[in-house]
Amino acid sequence: MNHLLPLKSRIRRYARSYKAQFSNGFSVDTHRTIDIAGRATPVLMHGDAELNMNYAATDTFTERTGVTTSIFVRKGDDFIRITTSIKNQKNERAVGTLLDRAHPGYARLLQGQSYLGLSSVFGVQLMTGYDPIRDSAGRVIGVIVVGMAVVNKFYNGLGFKLTAALSAGATLLLCLYGWAFSALSGAALSRALPADEAHQASAALHASFSNLALVGLGGVLLLAVGMYPVLQRLVSKPLIGTRYAAEKLAAGDLTSLVHVDRRDEIGQLMHAVNATAQGLARIVGDVRQASDSITHASREIADGNADLSARTESQASALEQAASSMGQLTDIVKLSADKARQVDGHVAAASQVAGHGEKVVGDVVQTMQAIKRSSLKVADIVGVIDGIAFQTNLLALNAAVEAARAGEHGRGFAVVAAEVRSLAHRSASAAKEIKTLINDSVGSVDAGGKLVEEAGSTMIDIMSAVHRVSDAMSEITKASEEQRAGIEEINTAIAHIDDMTQRNSALVEEAAAAAESTYDSAVKLSSAVTAFKLAGS
């Protein structure tokens, strides 16, 4: 019969029943704290047992009664939940939370008063009872909370009230019967009548009250039978219509609405079913429209990604070919640079040889000039010799004349003079020949000197040309090196671009697969939404 009591009375009974489990009293261990969800909480004791995160009593009571329980410990002016049978959306114990200071029962609990009222815990409406916990000195050290979910308001409706009234009537009738029988039997009749008459009167009264009880019970049954059509019309038929609408709603038909012509709890239920259907219709309509848009957009994205993937693959292939060509060009430029360095080395060697040749030609010119000077000196000496021979010839001629004058005495001297004259004549002839040869040599030396000078000028021109060629080859070599370095950088950049293009191609393929998957999901969503029947569809 507990469920026939008002909800607040039931909460009070459950609160007393739960508190009765803690008969050893409560205390707080001020020397220790326990960390609960990051909060240092004082240790609440029941006798020698710690209650912090001790869920045995709470779970047992909840399993037995279906009523949620919690215990808070006081810390300063706050109450911290240390044990509970309530779990959050993650199926975790809701411990470590504070009792909101804006809670209507907060001030009453601080003053040591109980609170009874509705509360919302994790979206569930509860009828809750808050009772303060006191220590042996009467100080408020915690709170015990019990709560019952308010899930069936039909208990406050017409059908429940009628049933409760019938049950209460039958109970009252039986109680009156027992009271009247006890009041008019036994010692009361014995005092008023003799024993035999009292016994007979008691038996008659017992029979009369039994008949009266049977008549009362029959009346109650007849009243219940008579109320059945009323209940059928007021409760069953609207509920059947509401159930039919709910079944169609569950089947996906969102066009079926219940006609509502009443304002009681059943009417509110029918309005709620209609509101649910209309709300679902709006949501499904929006989802259907959104799924169509997603399907269209995902199809376009998939097509665009497919085209982009094809173009990316083509670009990757072209970049790969370009990278290969750049690699070949790099090898060619590298070979040209190597050849240019070799030629530059040969030109440098030729420049050194030409410089040495220029020096040799200069030395030859100087030697020829020295020979020319020596030849001129020899010519002068030969001239002196020729003069000496001429003078000797004259002296020999004079000596011959003097010897002829001397006669027989100068004959020997004349022979010597003749020999000297002959020698002078040969010396003059030899000197003349030498002079002729010297003159020829000087002419040859002059001609050779001119040729050597021309060769020296030519060697200077060759050296200048070799220097220009060497400078040009150096510039070519430097340019080839720079070109090779630039091409290598370009080749590296192309390789990097090719790598990035390959990665982009892979990403585009993944995006295309994701878009295709999104399209498939959108199609499935559209197919799922089409299971709902909407108005106008």
C-alpha positions, 0 to 999 in steps of 0.5 A: 500500500506504500505506492498509494501514499502521496509522493512526499510521504513516501520520500519521508518514509524512505528517508527514515528507513535509510537513516535507520541503517546508521544507528551508530551515529556520525562523526568527522575525522578532522585529522584526515582528508580523502581526495575525491574528484580533485577535492580534499574532503573530510572523512565522515565516519559511521562508528568505525566505518569510513563513508567516503566512497563507500557505496555498499549501503547506498547501492543495497538500499537503491537495489531494494527500493529503487530510490537514489541515495547520497551522503554529503560531508560538510567542509566550511559552508559547503557540502561535498558529495562523498558517496551516492548511487547516482551515476552521470551520463558516463556511468561514473559515480557523481561524487566530489560535486558540491551542493549548489548554494543556490539550492532552495534547501541549502540555507535550511540545511545549514540551520539544521532543518530538513528540506523536501522538494523537486530537484533535477539531477542529470536531466532526471526530475526527482522528488528529494528529501534532504536531512542534516547529519549531526554529530554528538555535539549537535553540529551539522556535519553532513547531509543525507539525501534520498530521491525518487524519479517522477516518471509517471504522473498518471498516479495523480490522474483520474484513474489512480484517484478513482482506484485509490478511492475505491480501495480506501472505501473498502478499507474503511468499511472493513475497519468500521466493521472491526471497530463496531464489532469489537465495541459491541461485543465481549465485555461491553455486552457482558456488563449490559446483559446476562451471560446467555443473552449477551452471548446470543446478542453477540452472535446476532451482532456478528451475523448482522455485521458480517452481512453488512460487510458483505453488502458493503463489499458488494456495493464497492464491487458494484461501484467498481463495475459501474465505474468501468465504462466511465474509466473505459471512456475517460481513460482507456479509449484516449490511451488506445488512440494515443497508443495507436498514434504512438505505434504509427509514430514508431513505424515512421508515419509522422502524419498521424495526430491525436484529436485532443479535446480534454485538458487533464493529464491524458490530454497533456499526454496526447498533446505531448504525443502530437508535439513529438510527432510534429517535432520529429516531422520538422526534424526529419524534414530538415534532415531530409533536406540537409541529406539531399544537399549533402548528397548533391554536394558530396557528389560534386565534391567526389566528381571534382576530386576525381577530376583533380586526381586525374589532373594531379596524376597527369601533372605528376607524370609530367613532373617526373618526365621533367625531372628525368630530362633535368637530370640528363641536362644536369649530366650534360652540363656537368660534362661540359663544365668538366670539359671547360675546366680541362680546356681552361687547363690546356689554355693555361698551359698553352699560355705558359708555353707561349710566355716561355716562347716569348721569353725565348724569342726575346733572348734570341733577339738580344743574342742576334743584336749581340752577334750583330754588335760583335760582327761590327766589331770584327769588321772594324778589326778586319778594317784595321788588319786591312789597313795594316796590310796596306801599310805593310805592303807600302813598307815592303815596296819601299824596302824593295826599292831601297834594296834595289838601290843597295845592289848586291848588299840589299839582295837578301833584304829584297827577298825578305821585302818581297816575302813581306809584300806577298804576305801583306798582299795575302793578308789584305786579300784575306781581310777583304774576304773576311770583311765580305763575309762579315758584311754578309753575316751582318746583313744576315744578322740584320735580316734575322734580327728583323725576323726575330723582332717580327716573331717577338711581335707575333708572340706578343700577339699570340700571348695576348690572344692566349690571355683573351682565350684563357680569360674567356675559358675561365668565364665559360668555366665559371658560367658552366659551374654556375649553370650546373649549380643552378640546374642542380637547384632546379633539379632539386626543386623539381624533385621536391615539387614532384614529391609534393605532387605525389603526396598531393595526389595521394591526399587527393585520392584520400579526399576523393575516397572520403567524398565518395564515402560521404556520398554513400553515407548521405545516400544511406541517410537519405534512404533512412529518412525516406522511411518516415512519412511526412505530410505532403509526401 
